[in-house]
Amino acid sequence: MSILVVQVLPQGMIFGADRNITVTQCISTASGQTTIIIQGQGQRPKVLKWPNEKALLGYVGVGQIGGLPTDEWLYKFIGQHLDPATFQDLAEDLRAEIERQRRTDEGDNAAEPLVVHLGGFEERDGYQVPVVWHIRNASASAEYLDAKKEFQVSEAFWEYFPSIRPAQIRSKLDKLAKNFSPFWFHQGFDLGTFNTVESFLKGAFKLLCEEYPDHKLPQSLVDWERHLKMSILTYGAYFQAFKGPGEQFVGGGVDTVRLDWPE
């Protein structure tokens, strides 16, 4: 499954993920049970950026779509949707194309989980504001074991701020960041462990910033990007230390992409 982290900050937006890919196949048996076969592990990017600074995209889950590594299939989608009319249209197009291709790929076999985040900025009430769309066929609450053939899509970011006006959102994000608790989405394998590790790291760096002059609270998107990388690399080290060769579901380094908040 790997790990995907999305952070929305007063300076912009960052997507980060590890690089390990586990290629699996889910097969439905006659008794209705699902067998998961691990076919191999490798390394691929799981966070992507539109070449014209329009959007960011990241995923966890199935490692191949339409006979291609998932990142290559998503790059093709980006190339065909360079200048979308709205993020809602873009998210719905991505949902429909993923579902159509995955139904072809899986046939009668059980569905494999795939979770995608799509993020960027759009104008609302005269202000540039962040949006993050969520496309998925499985729920993290069930460790992604409830994968279905149908994919859902929703605007995830503003669900957390239903009463805040666009003019206020940047100030709210700034308050969260100054408390060393930037707004985030986490998707991936064993989120309870990752959230615990990340919380420990944030607490440690908050203390360093408050007590030691060589450390300062992150001020820029690049500063926050370093901390995000640290969290994912630490989680990868956990797998390297405690899991066997066939269980390296997180690791292989880290990729990040970012968008500055448009002025």
N, C-alpha and C positions, 0 to 999 in steps of 0.2 A: 504493500500500500504506500509506503513512504510517508513523508510529512510535508505539508504545505502550510505556510504562514503568510497571512495577509495583514499588513499594518496600515492604518489610516491615521495620518499625523497632520498637524497644522502646516507642515512644510510640503506635504504631498502623500504619496502612496508607495508602498514597497510590497512586492511579492517575493517570497523566498522558498526554496525547496531543496531537499537533498537530491542526489543524482542516482541512487540505486534503483534499478528496475527489476521486479520479479515477474517473469512471464508465467502466467497460470492459465489453466483451462478448467472451466466448471462443466461437469457432465452430470446430467440427470439420470438416475437409475430407474429401473422398472418399479421399484418400491416407492419412488417419489423423493428419495434422498439425493442430496447433491454431493458429488465427489469433486474435490479440488486437487488438481494435478499441477505441481510446480515443474515447469519445463526448463527453467534456467534463470540466471540472474546476470544483469549487465548494468551499464551506466548510460543515462540519457538526461538531457535537460527537461525539466517539468514546469518551468516558468518562462513565458514568452512575452515579447513586446512588439506592438505594432510599429513598423518602420517610420511612420509619420507621427509618432508620439500620441496616437489616438487612444490607446488602451493597453492594459496588461491582462495576461491570462495565465492561470496556473491550474494544475490538475493533480489528483492522486487517483490511483486505481489501475484499471486495465492498461497494459503496456503496448497493445497493438490495436489499431483500428484500420479496417479496410486493407489488411495485409501490410501496413506500414507501421513503424514505431509511432506511438501516439503523438509525440512532438512533431514529427514530419507531417502527419495528417492535419494537425492543428495549424501548422505553418501554411499548408495549402488553403485552409479555410481563411486564414488571415489575408493571404494574397488575393482571395476572391471577395473580400469585404474590407477593403482599405479605408473607405470613407462612408461608414454607415450613417443613415439618417438620424437614428436615435439608438441609445444603448438598449432600450427595450426591444427594438427591432433586431438588433445584433444578437442579443441573448436568445430570442425566440428562434432566429435562424440557426444558431449554433445548437440549441436543443433539438430542433427538428432534424438537422443533418446528422447529429450524433446518434439519435434514436434510430433513424432509418438505416444507417450503416451498421450499427451494432446488432440490429435485428437480423440483417443479412449475415453478419459474421457468426452469430451464435446459433442460428437456425433453431433446432429443437432443444439445444442444450440450455442449461440454466444460465440466467443472466449473471454477468460479472459486474462488480461495483465500479462506478466511475463518478467522480465528484469534480466539478470545475468551478472556479471563481473567475469572473470577468469584471474588471474594474477600470475606472477612469473618472473624468470630470465632465459635468454638463451644467448648463445655465438654468437656474431656477430663481424666479423673482429678481432677476438682474444680478445674481451672484453665481460665481463658479463654485459648485459643490461636488463632493465625491459621491460616486455610486458604485456599489458592488453587487453584481448579479450572481446568483447561485443556481447552478444547473447540476442535477444529480438524479440517480436512480436508486440511491440507498441512503440510509440514515445512520449518522455517526453514533446515535444512542444505542444501536444494536451492533456496534463494531462492524458496520457495513455488511452484515450477513443477510440483510433483508432486500437484496438487490432485485429489481424488477425490470421487465422489458421496457416499461414506460419511464420517460425522463420528465422531471418537473423543473420549472424555472420560477424564480422569484427574485425581487429586489431585496437583498438581505440587509444592507447597511441601514436604511432609514427605518426598518422595523424596530431598531434599538433607540430611535430618537423620534417617536411619533409626534411629540408636542413642540419640538424645536424648529424654529423658522430657519430658512437658509442663511439669513444674515447672522445667526447665532452659532452655527455649527462649528465654525473654525475656532471660536473662542472656547467652546466646550472641549474640542479635541486638544487644544493647548493646555487646558487645566489637567486633563488626563495625562498628557505627556510629561508635564512638570512634576507629577507625582510618580514618575517612572512607571506608569501603567498605561501605555498607549493603547488605543482601540485596536482590536485584532479579531481575526477569524483563524481557527486552527482546524485542519483536516488531516487525517492520516491514521497511522497504526498506533494503537495503545495510547490514546490521547491523555489518559489519566497520568501516565508516567511522564509524557512530554510536558504537560502543564505543570507538574510538580518540579521537574528539572528547571523549566524556564522561570517559574516563580522564585526558585532558589537563586538563580543567576541574577534576576532583577533586584532581589533584595540585597545580594552581595554588592552589585555595582551601585545601587542607591547609597549604601553605606560608604563605599569608596568615594563617591562624588561628594558626600557630605563631610567626610572626615579626613580625606587625604588630598593635598593640593595638586597632585599630579593627575587627578581624575576630575572631569567636569561633566555636568549634566549634558547629554546630547543636545546640540543646537541646530544641526542641519540634517537633511535627509541622509546624507552620507554617514554622519555620526550614528544615526539610528540603524542604518544598513549594517554597520559593523556589529552592533549588538544583536541584530537578528541573525547574522551569520554565526555569531558565537553560540547562540541558543541551538541552532540546527546542528552545528559541528559537535557540540557537547552531547546532543542526543545520539548522533552517529557513533560517538565514542562509547556510549552506553551499550549499543548493540555490538560493537566490536569486542568489548570486554566481557559481556555476559551471554551472548548468543553464539550458536554454532555456525559453521560455514554456510549451511542451507537456510539460515534464519536471519540473514543480514538484510532485513526489510528496509532499514534506514541506514544511510552512510554514503560513502563514495565522494565526499565533498559537498559543496553547496553552490547553488546558483541564485542570484538575485537580480531583479529588474525593478526599476522605479520610475515614477512620474512626478515631476514637480507640480505643485499647485498653480494652476494658471492665474496670472494676475489680471 
